[in-house]
Amino acid sequence: MSEKFVIGQIGCGLFAMAHHGPNVMQNPYISRIKWACDISEKKAKEYARKFKAEKITDSFTDVTTDPEVDIILIATSHEARVPIVESAAKHGKHIFCEKPMAMTEWECYQIIRAVRKNKIKFCVDYMRSTAPAVVALKREWLEHKKNPEHQSWRYVETKREKFLEEKVTDFFVRVQDESASYGLRHLDPFTGRGLIVGEAGHWLDLACWLFDNDRPVEIRAWGSTRMRYGIHLSFQSGNAFTITMTPNGTFDYPKEVYEIAHDGALFRMEFFVENQYYGRPGKEKEIFPLTHDSQPGVGRQGGLSGYLEKQAANHKKSTTLKEEWLSIQTNHGLEKMFNAFIDSVRNNTPTLCDEIDGYHATYLANLAMKSIEVNHPLPVSVDKWDYYVHV
Ligand SMILES: NC(=O)c1ccc[n+]([C@@H]2O[C@H](COP(=O)([O-])OP(=O)(O)OC[C@H]3O[C@@H](n4cnc5c(N)ncnc54)[C@H](O)[C@@H]3O)[C@@H](O)[C@H]2O)c1
């Protein structure tokens, strides 16, 4: 393989334009984008023009069978993944695949099989675990677990042994969004399968990353399988992850808040721009820079208050939702995930979110949907977690 890679982009919609293209442009190990492929000629042309792709096509096999192409980036709608991955893997291309990896277990099986049989590198873009604010949140929680330090005024239980539920960690995610974020294709049972598969996979994957080798054992979910839900995932150790999502919120306020509660401390992340640490003495809040800032003149203090000021100024200027999204961007880890994938290909090392991680998120998301449908908690089965694919 040449020292610098040749890219084929399949799916040239909003996300490819906003993130895949810019990610490719900044990576020093990529020489060129040979193909922009989309079933919409307009989208393929737009992408090709912006990122100087050499050719456009509406047929993904032009890209997957091209001997010059080393790496395929997939940013199609969800239902299109399997044939693209199968063809790309068969022709030895490495694959960076947008989330979700697939919508069903059967699709996951086909993808895992294709990836393993052809020994290619495969990465699903569940990138939040590489966001600097999230990395810092985990670091602070682990430090507190290893070396608990409490505020001097805190009442620390000394008269009895701790109960089991006092020894574990709770991880909470609150997501609020405007439903206009989600096109009907995301909610359609065939092209998107709703927001639990389409988006909650991000946080199910994040919970598994946070709790590392702790195996999930039970899931219970409530609400609607389409877009307004809650999920509680318990782990073998007693650790638990809880997420609530409402589509009835506003872009005026950030989308995500994460909280980790453990042994008299609370570690809080506000939308990738600010972390607050409570319960440990001498801990300051941390502020994280934006990756794109169309309002550098306001909110210079950064953090949550800076972000809110920038957003308010931005609302006065933006005319479309797309403009609104693209003009101020927090660091979700998108660039880091992509660069880590390119490094995995270069160095023949595991990717940060491989085909099994991608499957786990899809499996848990589908189990959550089932739990809503039957209005009951469901076990995470050992054999399905410890997935076995004979190739
Ligand atoms: N990692 C993240 O945080 C994140 C955020 C947003 C979206 N995404 C994912 O990115 C993907 C694309 O999302 P989007 O918002 O850009 O959607 P989009 O509808 O704007 O783009 C999808 C594009 O894929 C094209 N397409 C569909 N089937 C195709 C096929 N067989 N061959 C070639 N092109 C095909 C469509 O014409 C469309 O232009 C989705 O899977 C979504 O979940 C990831």
The ligand as a Gaussian input file, in Angstrom:
#p B3LYP/6-31G(d) Opt

LIG

0 1
 N      -21.016000      10.347000      13.990000
 C      -22.000000      11.198000      14.205000
 O      -22.087000      11.847000      15.245000
 C      -23.051000      11.409000      13.164000
 C      -23.827000      12.580000      13.169000
 C      -24.783000      12.740000      12.164000
 C      -24.987000      11.744000      11.211000
 N      -24.228000      10.602000      11.267000
 C      -24.476000       9.489000      10.326000
 O      -24.026000       9.836000       9.038000
 C      -24.851000       9.158000       8.068000
 C      -25.339000      10.181000       7.049000
 O      -26.131000      11.144000       7.718000
 P      -26.528000      12.524000       6.994000
 O      -27.155000      13.360000       8.043000
 O      -25.366000      13.039000       6.230000
 O      -27.653000      12.014000       6.006000
 P      -27.939000      12.562000       4.535000
 O      -29.268000      11.996000       4.143000
 O      -27.721000      14.033000       4.458000
 O      -26.804000      11.844000       3.658000
 C      -26.847000      10.514000       3.275000
 C      -26.475000      10.440000       1.811000
 O      -26.300000       9.082000       1.439000
 C      -26.771000       8.963000       0.098000
 N      -27.017000       7.547000      -0.190000
 C      -27.993000       6.746000       0.300000
 N      -27.847000       5.498000      -0.183000
 C      -26.760000       5.512000      -0.972000
 C      -26.091000       4.526000      -1.753000
 N      -26.526000       3.258000      -1.838000
 N      -24.979000       4.888000      -2.451000
 C      -24.520000       6.168000      -2.391000
 N      -25.127000       7.155000      -1.663000
 C      -26.222000       6.819000      -0.971000
 C      -28.011000       9.851000       0.053000
 O      -28.363000      10.223000      -1.266000
 C      -27.554000      11.039000       0.895000
 O      -26.981000      12.067000       0.097000
 C      -25.996000       8.497000       8.846000
 O      -25.724000       7.137000       8.969000
 C      -25.955000       9.175000      10.189000
 O      -26.379000       8.349000      11.238000
 C      -23.259000      10.444000      12.192000

